[in-house]
Amino acid sequence: PVMVYLLRMPMHVVVGTSLFQILFTCVNVTIMQAHTNHTVDFILALILLLGSTLGAQIGAMISKRLKGDQLKILLASIVLLVMVKMLLSLLLPPHIMLAYKGGH
């Protein structure tokens, strides 16, 4: 939203720029977790990497067909869905323990 409304960047550029920034954050966190806590499943990371590469290609094709306003609505909807999921995960107890080596 900051890049769209304050910096007045086109939505097609904002989506790519945002994902590019997220890439570096995710890589940094993954490397740090692997090094300090040994909590990274490399097979799962590889599967997620392959899936996200395929998803990025599909997303690029979809974004070419959408207008800027449609892309804004789609991005806002995805952000809201992620927010709801994160809120629910804070309120509901977990069913399984995913990280069994917490580094504590």
Distance bins in CASP14 RR format, pairs under 12 A and 6 or more apart:
PFRMAT RR
TARGET T0000
AUTHOR 0000-0000-0000
RMODE 2
METHOD distances of the structure
MODEL  1
1 7 0 0 0 0 0 1 0 0 0 0 0
1 9 0 0 0 0 0 1 0 0 0 0 0
1 11 0 0 0 0 0 1 0 0 0 0 0
1 14 0 0 0 0 1 0 0 0 0 0 0
1 18 0 0 0 0 0 1 0 0 0 0 0
1 72 0 0 0 0 1 0 0 0 0 0 0
1 75 0 0 0 0 1 0 0 0 0 0 0
1 76 0 0 0 0 1 0 0 0 0 0 0
1 79 0 0 0 0 1 0 0 0 0 0 0
1 80 0 0 0 0 0 1 0 0 0 0 0
2 8 0 0 0 0 0 1 0 0 0 0 0
2 9 0 0 0 0 1 0 0 0 0 0 0
2 14 0 0 0 0 1 0 0 0 0 0 0
2 17 0 0 0 0 0 1 0 0 0 0 0
2 18 0 0 0 0 1 0 0 0 0 0 0
2 21 0 0 0 0 0 1 0 0 0 0 0
3 9 1 0 1 0 0 0 0 0 0 0 0
3 10 0 0 0 0 1 0 0 0 0 0 0
3 11 0 0 0 0 1 0 0 0 0 0 0
3 12 0 0 0 0 0 1 0 0 0 0 0
3 13 1 0 0 1 0 0 0 0 0 0 0
3 14 1 0 1 0 0 0 0 0 0 0 0
3 15 0 0 0 0 1 0 0 0 0 0 0
3 16 0 0 0 0 1 0 0 0 0 0 0
3 17 1 0 0 1 0 0 0 0 0 0 0
3 18 1 0 0 1 0 0 0 0 0 0 0
3 20 0 0 0 0 0 1 0 0 0 0 0
3 21 0 0 0 0 0 1 0 0 0 0 0
3 72 0 0 0 0 0 1 0 0 0 0 0
3 75 0 0 0 0 0 1 0 0 0 0 0
4 10 0 0 0 0 1 0 0 0 0 0 0
4 11 1 0 0 1 0 0 0 0 0 0 0
4 12 0 0 0 0 0 1 0 0 0 0 0
4 13 0 0 0 0 1 0 0 0 0 0 0
4 14 1 0 1 0 0 0 0 0 0 0 0
4 15 0 0 0 0 1 0 0 0 0 0 0
4 17 0 0 0 0 0 1 0 0 0 0 0
4 18 0 0 0 0 1 0 0 0 0 0 0
4 68 0 0 0 0 1 0 0 0 0 0 0
4 69 0 0 0 0 0 1 0 0 0 0 0
4 71 0 0 0 0 1 0 0 0 0 0 0
4 72 1 0 0 1 0 0 0 0 0 0 0
4 73 0 0 0 0 0 1 0 0 0 0 0
4 75 0 0 0 0 1 0 0 0 0 0 0
4 76 0 0 0 0 1 0 0 0 0 0 0
4 79 0 0 0 0 0 1 0 0 0 0 0
5 11 0 0 0 0 0 1 0 0 0 0 0
5 14 0 0 0 0 0 1 0 0 0 0 0
5 72 0 0 0 0 1 0 0 0 0 0 0
5 76 0 0 0 0 0 1 0 0 0 0 0
6 14 0 0 0 0 0 1 0 0 0 0 0
7 13 0 0 0 0 1 0 0 0 0 0 0
7 14 0 0 0 0 1 0 0 0 0 0 0
7 17 0 0 0 0 1 0 0 0 0 0 0
7 18 0 0 0 0 0 1 0 0 0 0 0
8 14 0 0 0 0 0 1 0 0 0 0 0
9 15 0 0 0 0 1 0 0 0 0 0 0
9 16 0 0 0 0 0 1 0 0 0 0 0
9 17 1 0 0 1 0 0 0 0 0 0 0
9 18 0 0 0 0 0 1 0 0 0 0 0
9 68 0 0 0 0 0 1 0 0 0 0 0
9 72 0 0 0 0 0 1 0 0 0 0 0
10 16 0 0 0 0 0 1 0 0 0 0 0
10 17 0 0 0 0 0 1 0 0 0 0 0
10 63 0 0 0 0 0 1 0 0 0 0 0
10 67 0 0 0 0 0 1 0 0 0 0 0
10 68 1 0 0 1 0 0 0 0 0 0 0
10 69 0 0 0 0 0 1 0 0 0 0 0
10 71 0 0 0 0 1 0 0 0 0 0 0
10 72 0 0 0 0 0 1 0 0 0 0 0
11 17 0 0 0 0 0 1 0 0 0 0 0
11 18 0 0 0 0 0 1 0 0 0 0 0
11 63 0 0 0 0 1 0 0 0 0 0 0
11 66 0 0 0 0 1 0 0 0 0 0 0
11 67 0 0 0 0 1 0 0 0 0 0 0
11 68 1 0 1 0 0 0 0 0 0 0 0
11 69 1 0 0 1 0 0 0 0 0 0 0
11 70 0 0 0 0 1 0 0 0 0 0 0
11 71 1 0 1 0 0 0 0 0 0 0 0
11 72 1 0 1 0 0 0 0 0 0 0 0
11 73 0 0 0 0 1 0 0 0 0 0 0
11 74 0 0 0 0 1 0 0 0 0 0 0
11 75 1 0 0 1 0 0 0 0 0 0 0
11 76 0 0 0 0 0 1 0 0 0 0 0
12 18 0 0 0 0 0 1 0 0 0 0 0
12 19 0 0 0 0 0 1 0 0 0 0 0
12 59 0 0 0 0 0 1 0 0 0 0 0
12 60 0 0 0 0 1 0 0 0 0 0 0
12 62 0 0 0 0 0 1 0 0 0 0 0
12 63 1 0 0 1 0 0 0 0 0 0 0
12 64 0 0 0 0 1 0 0 0 0 0 0
12 65 0 0 0 0 0 1 0 0 0 0 0
12 66 0 0 0 0 1 0 0 0 0 0 0
12 67 0 0 0 0 1 0 0 0 0 0 0
12 68 1 0 0 1 0 0 0 0 0 0 0
12 69 0 0 0 0 0 1 0 0 0 0 0
12 70 0 0 0 0 0 1 0 0 0 0 0
12 71 1 0 0 1 0 0 0 0 0 0 0
12 72 0 0 0 0 0 1 0 0 0 0 0
12 74 0 0 0 0 0 1 0 0 0 0 0
12 75 0 0 0 0 0 1 0 0 0 0 0
13 19 0 0 0 0 0 1 0 0 0 0 0
13 20 0 0 0 0 0 1 0 0 0 0 0
13 63 0 0 0 0 0 1 0 0 0 0 0
13 68 0 0 0 0 0 1 0 0 0 0 0
13 71 0 0 0 0 0 1 0 0 0 0 0
14 20 0 0 0 0 0 1 0 0 0 0 0
14 21 0 0 0 0 0 1 0 0 0 0 0
14 63 0 0 0 0 0 1 0 0 0 0 0
14 68 0 0 0 0 1 0 0 0 0 0 0
14 71 0 0 0 0 1 0 0 0 0 0 0
14 72 0 0 0 0 1 0 0 0 0 0 0
14 75 1 0 0 1 0 0 0 0 0 0 0
14 76 0 0 0 0 0 1 0 0 0 0 0
15 21 0 0 0 0 0 1 0 0 0 0 0
15 22 0 0 0 0 0 1 0 0 0 0 0
15 56 0 0 0 0 0 1 0 0 0 0 0
15 59 0 0 0 0 1 0 0 0 0 0 0
15 60 0 0 0 0 1 0 0 0 0 0 0
15 62 0 0 0 0 0 1 0 0 0 0 0
15 63 1 0 0 1 0 0 0 0 0 0 0
15 64 0 0 0 0 0 1 0 0 0 0 0
15 66 0 0 0 0 1 0 0 0 0 0 0
15 68 0 0 0 0 1 0 0 0 0 0 0
15 70 0 0 0 0 0 1 0 0 0 0 0
15 71 1 0 0 1 0 0 0 0 0 0 0
15 72 0 0 0 0 1 0 0 0 0 0 0
15 74 0 0 0 0 1 0 0 0 0 0 0
15 75 1 0 0 1 0 0 0 0 0 0 0
15 76 0 0 0 0 0 1 0 0 0 0 0
15 78 0 0 0 0 0 1 0 0 0 0 0
15 79 0 0 0 0 0 1 0 0 0 0 0
16 22 0 0 0 0 1 0 0 0 0 0 0
16 23 0 0 0 0 1 0 0 0 0 0 0
16 56 0 0 0 0 1 0 0 0 0 0 0
16 59 0 0 0 0 0 1 0 0 0 0 0
16 60 0 0 0 0 1 0 0 0 0 0 0
16 63 0 0 0 0 1 0 0 0 0 0 0
16 71 0 0 0 0 0 1 0 0 0 0 0
16 75 0 0 0 0 0 1 0 0 0 0 0
17 23 0 0 0 0 0 1 0 0 0 0 0
17 24 0 0 0 0 0 1 0 0 0 0 0
18 24 0 0 0 0 0 1 0 0 0 0 0
18 25 0 0 0 0 0 1 0 0 0 0 0
18 63 0 0 0 0 0 1 0 0 0 0 0
18 71 0 0 0 0 0 1 0 0 0 0 0
18 75 0 0 0 0 1 0 0 0 0 0 0
18 78 0 0 0 0 0 1 0 0 0 0 0
18 79 0 0 0 0 0 1 0 0 0 0 0
19 25 0 0 0 0 0 1 0 0 0 0 0
19 26 0 0 0 0 0 1 0 0 0 0 0
19 52 0 0 0 0 1 0 0 0 0 0 0
19 53 0 0 0 0 0 1 0 0 0 0 0
19 55 0 0 0 0 0 1 0 0 0 0 0
19 56 1 0 0 1 0 0 0 0 0 0 0
19 59 0 0 0 0 1 0 0 0 0 0 0
19 60 0 0 0 0 1 0 0 0 0 0 0
19 63 0 0 0 0 0 1 0 0 0 0 0
19 75 0 0 0 0 0 1 0 0 0 0 0
19 78 0 0 0 0 0 1 0 0 0 0 0
20 26 0 0 0 0 0 1 0 0 0 0 0
20 27 0 0 0 0 0 1 0 0 0 0 0
20 56 0 0 0 0 0 1 0 0 0 0 0
21 27 0 0 0 0 0 1 0 0 0 0 0
21 28 0 0 0 0 0 1 0 0 0 0 0
22 28 0 0 0 0 0 1 0 0 0 0 0
22 29 0 0 0 0 0 1 0 0 0 0 0
22 52 0 0 0 0 0 1 0 0 0 0 0
22 56 0 0 0 0 0 1 0 0 0 0 0
22 82 0 0 0 0 0 1 0 0 0 0 0
23 29 0 0 0 0 0 1 0 0 0 0 0
23 30 0 0 0 0 0 1 0 0 0 0 0
23 49 0 0 0 0 0 1 0 0 0 0 0
23 52 0 0 0 0 1 0 0 0 0 0 0
23 53 0 0 0 0 0 1 0 0 0 0 0
23 56 0 0 0 0 1 0 0 0 0 0 0
24 30 0 0 0 0 0 1 0 0 0 0 0
24 31 0 0 0 0 0 1 0 0 0 0 0
25 31 0 0 0 0 0 1 0 0 0 0 0
25 32 0 0 0 0 0 1 0 0 0 0 0
26 32 0 0 0 0 0 1 0 0 0 0 0
26 33 0 0 0 0 0 1 0 0 0 0 0
26 40 0 0 0 0 0 1 0 0 0 0 0
26 45 0 0 0 0 1 0 0 0 0 0 0
26 48 0 0 0 0 1 0 0 0 0 0 0
26 49 0 0 0 0 1 0 0 0 0 0 0
26 52 0 0 0 0 1 0 0 0 0 0 0
27 33 0 0 0 0 0 1 0 0 0 0 0
27 34 0 0 0 0 0 1 0 0 0 0 0
27 40 0 0 0 0 0 1 0 0 0 0 0
27 45 0 0 0 0 0 1 0 0 0 0 0
27 48 0 0 0 0 0 1 0 0 0 0 0
27 49 0 0 0 0 1 0 0 0 0 0 0
27 52 0 0 0 0 0 1 0 0 0 0 0
28 34 0 0 0 0 0 1 0 0 0 0 0
28 35 0 0 0 0 0 1 0 0 0 0 0
29 35 0 0 0 0 0 1 0 0 0 0 0
29 36 0 0 0 0 0 1 0 0 0 0 0
29 37 0 0 0 0 0 1 0 0 0 0 0
29 39 0 0 0 0 0 1 0 0 0 0 0
29 40 0 0 0 0 1 0 0 0 0 0 0
29 45 0 0 0 0 0 1 0 0 0 0 0
30 36 0 0 0 0 0 1 0 0 0 0 0
30 37 0 0 0 0 0 1 0 0 0 0 0
30 39 0 0 0 0 1 0 0 0 0 0 0
30 40 1 0 1 0 0 0 0 0 0 0 0
30 41 0 0 0 0 0 1 0 0 0 0 0
30 42 0 0 0 0 1 0 0 0 0 0 0
30 44 0 0 0 0 0 1 0 0 0 0 0
30 45 1 0 0 1 0 0 0 0 0 0 0
30 46 0 0 0 0 0 1 0 0 0 0 0
30 48 0 0 0 0 1 0 0 0 0 0 0
30 49 0 0 0 0 1 0 0 0 0 0 0
31 37 0 0 0 0 0 1 0 0 0 0 0
31 39 0 0 0 0 0 1 0 0 0 0 0
31 40 0 0 0 0 1 0 0 0 0 0 0
31 42 0 0 0 0 0 1 0 0 0 0 0
31 45 0 0 0 0 0 1 0 0 0 0 0
32 38 0 0 0 0 0 1 0 0 0 0 0
32 39 0 0 0 0 0 1 0 0 0 0 0
32 40 0 0 0 0 1 0 0 0 0 0 0
33 39 1 0 1 0 0 0 0 0 0 0 0
33 40 1 0 1 0 0 0 0 0 0 0 0
33 41 0 0 0 0 0 1 0 0 0 0 0
33 42 0 0 0 0 0 1 0 0 0 0 0
33 45 0 0 0 0 0 1 0 0 0 0 0
33 99 0 0 0 0 1 0 0 0 0 0 0
33 101 0 0 0 0 0 1 0 0 0 0 0
33 102 0 0 0 0 1 0 0 0 0 0 0
33 103 0 0 0 0 1 0 0 0 0 0 0
34 40 1 1 0 0 0 0 0 0 0 0 0
34 41 0 0 0 0 1 0 0 0 0 0 0
34 42 1 0 0 1 0 0 0 0 0 0 0
34 44 0 0 0 0 0 1 0 0 0 0 0
34 45 0 0 0 0 1 0 0 0 0 0 0
34 101 0 0 0 0 0 1 0 0 0 0 0
35 103 0 0 0 0 0 1 0 0 0 0 0
36 101 0 0 0 0 0 1 0 0 0 0 0
36 102 0 0 0 0 0 1 0 0 0 0 0
36 103 1 0 0 1 0 0 0 0 0 0 0
36 104 0 0 0 0 0 1 0 0 0 0 0
37 99 0 0 0 0 1 0 0 0 0 0 0
37 100 0 0 0 0 0 1 0 0 0 0 0
37 101 1 0 0 1 0 0 0 0 0 0 0
37 102 1 0 1 0 0 0 0 0 0 0 0
37 103 1 0 1 0 0 0 0 0 0 0 0
37 104 0 0 0 0 1 0 0 0 0 0 0
38 99 0 0 0 0 0 1 0 0 0 0 0
38 100 0 0 0 0 0 1 0 0 0 0 0
38 101 1 0 0 1 0 0 0 0 0 0 0
38 102 0 0 0 0 1 0 0 0 0 0 0
38 103 1 0 0 1 0 0 0 0 0 0 0
39 45 0 0 0 0 0 1 0 0 0 0 0
39 98 0 0 0 0 1 0 0 0 0 0 0
39 99 1 0 1 0 0 0 0 0 0 0 0
39 100 0 0 0 0 1 0 0 0 0 0 0
39 101 1 0 1 0 0 0 0 0 0 0 0
39 102 1 0 1 0 0 0 0 0 0 0 0
39 103 1 0 0 1 0 0 0 0 0 0 0
39 104 0 0 0 0 0 1 0 0 0 0 0
40 46 0 0 0 0 0 1 0 0 0 0 0
40 48 0 0 0 0 0 1 0 0 0 0 0
40 49 0 0 0 0 0 1 0 0 0 0 0
40 99 0 0 0 0 0 1 0 0 0 0 0
40 101 0 0 0 0 1 0 0 0 0 0 0
40 102 0 0 0 0 0 1 0 0 0 0 0
41 47 0 0 0 0 1 0 0 0 0 0 0
41 48 0 0 0 0 1 0 0 0 0 0 0
41 98 0 0 0 0 1 0 0 0 0 0 0
41 99 0 0 0 0 1 0 0 0 0 0 0
41 100 0 0 0 0 0 1 0 0 0 0 0
41 101 0 0 0 0 0 1 0 0 0 0 0
42 48 0 0 0 0 0 1 0 0 0 0 0
42 49 0 0 0 0 0 1 0 0 0 0 0
43 49 0 0 0 0 0 1 0 0 0 0 0
43 50 0 0 0 0 0 1 0 0 0 0 0
44 50 0 0 0 0 0 1 0 0 0 0 0
44 51 0 0 0 0 0 1 0 0 0 0 0
44 98 0 0 0 0 0 1 0 0 0 0 0
44 99 0 0 0 0 0 1 0 0 0 0 0
45 51 0 0 0 0 0 1 0 0 0 0 0
45 52 0 0 0 0 0 1 0 0 0 0 0
46 52 0 0 0 0 0 1 0 0 0 0 0
46 53 0 0 0 0 0 1 0 0 0 0 0
47 53 0 0 0 0 0 1 0 0 0 0 0
47 54 0 0 0 0 0 1 0 0 0 0 0
48 54 0 0 0 0 0 1 0 0 0 0 0
48 55 0 0 0 0 0 1 0 0 0 0 0
49 55 0 0 0 0 0 1 0 0 0 0 0
49 56 0 0 0 0 0 1 0 0 0 0 0
50 56 0 0 0 0 0 1 0 0 0 0 0
50 57 0 0 0 0 0 1 0 0 0 0 0
51 57 0 0 0 0 1 0 0 0 0 0 0
51 58 0 0 0 0 1 0 0 0 0 0 0
51 59 0 0 0 0 0 1 0 0 0 0 0
52 58 0 0 0 0 0 1 0 0 0 0 0
52 59 0 0 0 0 0 1 0 0 0 0 0
53 59 0 0 0 0 0 1 0 0 0 0 0
53 60 0 0 0 0 0 1 0 0 0 0 0
54 60 0 0 0 0 0 1 0 0 0 0 0
54 61 0 0 0 0 0 1 0 0 0 0 0
55 61 0 0 0 0 1 0 0 0 0 0 0
55 62 0 0 0 0 1 0 0 0 0 0 0
55 63 0 0 0 0 0 1 0 0 0 0 0
56 62 0 0 0 0 0 1 0 0 0 0 0
56 63 0 0 0 0 0 1 0 0 0 0 0
57 63 0 0 0 0 0 1 0 0 0 0 0
57 64 0 0 0 0 0 1 0 0 0 0 0
58 64 0 0 0 0 0 1 0 0 0 0 0
58 65 0 0 0 0 0 1 0 0 0 0 0
59 65 0 0 0 0 1 0 0 0 0 0 0
59 66 0 0 0 0 1 0 0 0 0 0 0
59 71 0 0 0 0 0 1 0 0 0 0 0
59 74 0 0 0 0 1 0 0 0 0 0 0
59 75 0 0 0 0 0 1 0 0 0 0 0
59 78 0 0 0 0 0 1 0 0 0 0 0
60 66 0 0 0 0 0 1 0 0 0 0 0
60 71 0 0 0 0 0 1 0 0 0 0 0
62 70 0 0 0 0 1 0 0 0 0 0 0
62 71 0 0 0 0 1 0 0 0 0 0 0
62 74 0 0 0 0 1 0 0 0 0 0 0
62 75 0 0 0 0 0 1 0 0 0 0 0
62 78 0 0 0 0 0 1 0 0 0 0 0
63 70 0 0 0 0 1 0 0 0 0 0 0
63 71 1 0 0 1 0 0 0 0 0 0 0
63 72 0 0 0 0 0 1 0 0 0 0 0
63 74 0 0 0 0 1 0 0 0 0 0 0
63 75 0 0 0 0 1 0 0 0 0 0 0
64 70 0 0 0 0 0 1 0 0 0 0 0
64 71 0 0 0 0 0 1 0 0 0 0 0
65 71 0 0 0 0 1 0 0 0 0 0 0
65 74 0 0 0 0 0 1 0 0 0 0 0
66 72 0 0 0 0 1 0 0 0 0 0 0
66 73 0 0 0 0 1 0 0 0 0 0 0
66 74 1 0 0 1 0 0 0 0 0 0 0
66 75 0 0 0 0 0 1 0 0 0 0 0
67 73 0 0 0 0 1 0 0 0 0 0 0
67 74 0 0 0 0 0 1 0 0 0 0 0
68 74 0 0 0 0 1 0 0 0 0 0 0
68 75 0 0 0 0 1 0 0 0 0 0 0
68 76 0 0 0 0 0 1 0 0 0 0 0
69 75 0 0 0 0 0 1 0 0 0 0 0
69 76 0 0 0 0 0 1 0 0 0 0 0
70 76 0 0 0 0 0 1 0 0 0 0 0
70 77 0 0 0 0 0 1 0 0 0 0 0
71 77 0 0 0 0 0 1 0 0 0 0 0
71 78 0 0 0 0 0 1 0 0 0 0 0
72 78 0 0 0 0 0 1 0 0 0 0 0
72 79 0 0 0 0 0 1 0 0 0 0 0
73 79 0 0 0 0 0 1 0 0 0 0 0
73 80 0 0 0 0 0 1 0 0 0 0 0
74 80 0 0 0 0 0 1 0 0 0 0 0
74 81 0 0 0 0 0 1 0 0 0 0 0
75 81 0 0 0 0 0 1 0 0 0 0 0
75 82 0 0 0 0 0 1 0 0 0 0 0
76 82 0 0 0 0 0 1 0 0 0 0 0
76 83 0 0 0 0 0 1 0 0 0 0 0
77 83 0 0 0 0 0 1 0 0 0 0 0
77 84 0 0 0 0 0 1 0 0 0 0 0
78 84 0 0 0 0 0 1 0 0 0 0 0
78 85 0 0 0 0 0 1 0 0 0 0 0
79 85 0 0 0 0 0 1 0 0 0 0 0
79 86 0 0 0 0 0 1 0 0 0 0 0
80 86 0 0 0 0 0 1 0 0 0 0 0
80 87 0 0 0 0 0 1 0 0 0 0 0
81 87 0 0 0 0 0 1 0 0 0 0 0
81 88 0 0 0 0 0 1 0 0 0 0 0
82 88 0 0 0 0 0 1 0 0 0 0 0
82 89 0 0 0 0 0 1 0 0 0 0 0
83 89 0 0 0 0 0 1 0 0 0 0 0
83 90 0 0 0 0 0 1 0 0 0 0 0
84 90 0 0 0 0 0 1 0 0 0 0 0
84 91 0 0 0 0 0 1 0 0 0 0 0
84 92 0 0 0 0 0 1 0 0 0 0 0
85 91 0 0 0 0 0 1 0 0 0 0 0
85 92 0 0 0 0 0 1 0 0 0 0 0
86 92 0 0 0 0 0 1 0 0 0 0 0
88 94 0 0 0 0 0 1 0 0 0 0 0
89 95 0 0 0 0 0 1 0 0 0 0 0
89 98 0 0 0 0 0 1 0 0 0 0 0
END
